[in-house]
Amino acid sequence: MSLRVRFDPEYVGEQIGQLCFEENRNVQELDLYLAGAAYAVCLSLGKEKPWKQKDFVNIGLSIVRSGTKRFLDLTEKNILVNSVPQENDMKYMKNYVGK
């Protein structure tokens, strides 16, 4: 059976970044996952479409850039959400400062 598939390397990278964030992976692990995905995609393409080899660097970079960006965006958002004082924190601060 033969199957034609089109894929978006940026989407692949974003999904890896999302999963690494959700699994509380660190940046080193993210790098390994992204490099592995880039290698796997290029290896698969190399077997099926050897004439695409000139695009391998761009495909790999696209996966790594989009995955890293997604991971960092989620991490930044998480830090900002957790750094904003919550209602209970404000009550505690008012009681502490008032005494």
C-alpha positions as CSV (number, residue, x, y, z in Angstrom):
1,M,0.0,0.0,0.0
2,S,1.3,3.4,-0.9
3,L,0.3,6.6,0.9
4,R,1.1,10.2,0.1
5,V,1.5,12.4,3.1
6,R,2.1,16.1,3.3
7,F,3.4,17.4,6.6
8,D,4.2,20.8,8.1
9,P,7.5,20.8,9.8
10,E,6.5,23.8,12.0
11,Y,3.5,21.9,13.2
12,V,5.7,18.9,14.1
13,G,8.0,21.2,16.1
14,E,5.1,23.0,17.9
15,Q,3.6,19.7,19.0
16,I,6.9,18.5,20.4
17,G,7.3,21.8,22.2
18,Q,3.8,21.5,23.6
19,L,4.3,17.9,24.8
20,C,7.7,18.6,26.4
21,F,6.1,21.5,28.3
22,E,3.1,19.4,29.4
23,E,5.5,16.7,30.6
24,N,7.7,19.2,32.5
25,R,10.7,18.4,30.4
26,N,13.7,20.6,30.5
27,V,15.4,22.5,27.6
28,Q,18.0,19.8,27.2
29,E,15.4,17.1,26.7
30,L,13.4,19.4,24.4
31,D,16.6,19.7,22.2
32,L,17.0,16.0,22.1
33,Y,13.4,15.4,21.1
34,L,13.5,18.1,18.4
35,A,16.8,16.9,17.0
36,G,15.4,13.3,16.9
37,A,12.3,14.4,15.1
38,A,14.3,16.4,12.6
39,Y,16.6,13.4,12.0
40,A,13.6,11.0,11.6
41,V,11.8,13.2,9.2
42,C,14.9,13.8,7.1
43,L,15.8,10.1,7.2
44,S,12.4,9.2,6.0
45,L,12.4,11.8,3.3
46,G,15.9,10.7,2.2
47,K,14.6,7.2,1.5
48,E,11.6,8.3,-0.4
49,K,12.8,11.5,-2.0
50,P,16.6,11.7,-2.2
51,W,16.4,14.7,-4.5
52,K,15.0,16.7,-1.4
53,Q,18.4,16.5,0.4
54,K,19.1,20.1,-0.2
55,D,16.0,21.0,1.9
56,F,17.0,18.9,4.9
57,V,18.7,21.7,6.8
58,N,15.8,24.0,6.3
59,I,13.3,21.3,7.4
60,G,15.3,20.5,10.5
61,L,15.7,24.2,11.4
62,S,12.0,24.7,11.0
63,I,11.2,21.9,13.4
64,V,13.7,23.1,15.9
65,R,12.7,26.8,15.7
66,S,9.0,26.2,16.0
67,G,9.3,23.7,18.8
68,T,11.6,25.9,20.8
69,K,9.4,28.9,20.3
70,R,6.3,27.0,21.4
71,F,8.1,25.6,24.5
72,L,9.4,29.0,25.5
73,D,6.1,30.8,24.9
74,L,4.3,28.3,27.1
75,T,7.0,28.5,29.8
76,E,6.8,32.3,29.8
77,K,3.1,32.3,30.0
78,N,3.2,29.8,32.9
79,I,5.7,32.0,34.8
80,L,3.6,35.1,34.3
81,V,0.4,33.4,35.4
82,N,2.1,32.0,38.5
83,S,3.8,35.3,39.4
84,V,0.6,37.3,39.5
85,P,-0.7,37.5,43.1
86,Q,-3.9,35.5,43.6
87,E,-6.8,36.5,45.8
88,N,-5.6,34.5,48.8
89,D,-2.1,36.0,48.4
90,M,-3.6,39.5,48.5
91,K,-5.6,38.8,51.6
92,Y,-2.5,37.4,53.3
93,M,-0.4,40.4,52.3
94,K,-3.1,42.8,53.6
95,N,-3.2,41.0,56.9
96,Y,0.6,40.8,57.2
97,V,1.2,44.4,56.3
98,G,-1.6,45.7,58.4
99,K,-0.1,44.2,61.6
